[in-house]
Amino acid sequence: MKKYAMETWVGVFVLAGLLCVAYLTVKLGKVDIADTDYYAVDAVFGDVSGLVRGAWVEISGVRVGKVDAITLDPKNMNARVRLKIRREVALTDDVIASIKTSGLIGDKYVKISPGGAGVPLKQNSVITDTESAVDIGDLIAKYVFGGVK
């Protein structure tokens, strides 16, 4: 009888340990199990060099979302970026989305400049006013080889 009690306690501790590992995996991996706190909008860019999935979306320096997916639109060969924005942040159809760099050689992120008083964007709307990433390498090459006047 004592043997079964010991095995039961070992099983309980193993189960508790597995639950802790699962919890830490979700929390530290920043996995969103339920995305009910966000709504998705798309932004169409000419160039998204250096932007990665999971990059921050900011308005006035405050993080309000993240980049969910980056795909190529086969019709016009532009990059389509899916942004997840927190529900409490209301974007309008006259916002401007720009790809910026944090620091001199830092990571890329999406900066949203608020518009005036446009129509509020809904789930799966498209932001059409965008500014693509500035490629520092291209600017340096133009300067070195005389392309800048």
N, C-alpha and C positions, 0 to 999 in steps of 0.2 A: 504494500500500500504506500509506503514511504517513497518508493522509487517513482511511482506515477505522480506524486505530488511534486517531486523535484523536476520531472520532465515537463509538467504543466507550467511551473514557474519559469523554466528556461524558455519554453515556447512563448510565454507572455513577454519576456524581455526581448526576445528576437523580434517579435511582432512590433513592439514599441520602438525598437531600433530601426526597423525598416520604415515605419511611419515617420520617424524623425528624419531619416535620409531623404524620403520622398518630399517632405515639407521643405527641407533645406535646398533640394534640387530646384523646386519651383521658385522659392524666394530668391536664392542667389543667382539662378539662371534668368531671372526677370521674365518668366513665362507668364503670360496672361491667360488664365484658364477661361475667364469670362470677360469678354470685351464689351460689356454693357456700359462702361464708363466713357467710351469713345464713339465717335462717328467718323466715317471715312470720306475723304474728298480726294480728287485727283488733281495733279498739276502737270501741265505739258511743258517740257523744257527742250531747247535745242541741243543742250549739252549738259550732262550731269557728271562730268569727270570727277572721280574721287568721292562721290556721295555713295554711302553704303546703307544697306538695310539696318534699321535700328538707330540711325542718326536722329538727333534732336530736332524738333520744330519749335521755334521761338517767336514770341511777339514781345517787343520792347525788352528783350533780354530775359524774359520769363519762359521757361520750358512749358509748352502747352500740348505737346504731342510728340510723335515719332514717325519716322519713315517706315512704312509697312512693307512696301514692295517697289521694285524698279523694273519696268518692262519697256520693250521697244514697240511702239505703235507701227505696225507694218504698212499702214496706209500712207503716212507722211514721213516715216522714218525719224520721228521725234521720240524722246524719252518720256514715258508716262510714269509719274511718281505717285504712289498711293500714300496719302498722309492720314494718320489716325490722330484726330484732334479730340481733346477732352470735351465732354458734353456741355460743361458750363461756359465754354468759350464759343461765342457766336461769331462766325465769319460771315462777311457779306460778299456779294458777287464782284465788288470792285477792289478787293484786296490784291496786293502784289506779292508774289512768292519769289524769293531770291535765294540762290545758293551762295553761302558765305563760308569763309574759313575762320576758324577760331585760332588766333595767333598767326605767326608768320608762316609756319609750315604745319599747322595743326589740322585737325579733322574738319571735314565739311559738315555743314548743317543747313537747314532750310529756315530762312528768316521770312516771316510774314509781316508785311507793312499794312496796318489797318486802312481800310478805305473810309469813305465818307458815310453816307447813309444809303447804301445799296440794299438790294433784296437779300435776306439771309440765305446762306447756302444750306442745302439739305444733304442727307446721306447720298453718296455717289455723285455729287456735283463736280464740275470741273472748273479749276482756276485757270483762266486763259492768260492773264497778265503775269508774265514770269520773266525773270532775268537769270540767264545761265551762269555757270561758274566761270570765273576768270582764271585762265591758265597762266600761272606765273612763268612757267617754262617758255611758253610762246612769247610773252612780253619781253623776257630777257633775250630770246633769240632775235626778235625784231630790233631791239636796241643794239645788240652786238653787231648784227649784220646790216644795219642802216635802214631798217624798215620804219623806224619812228622818226617823225619830222617835227 
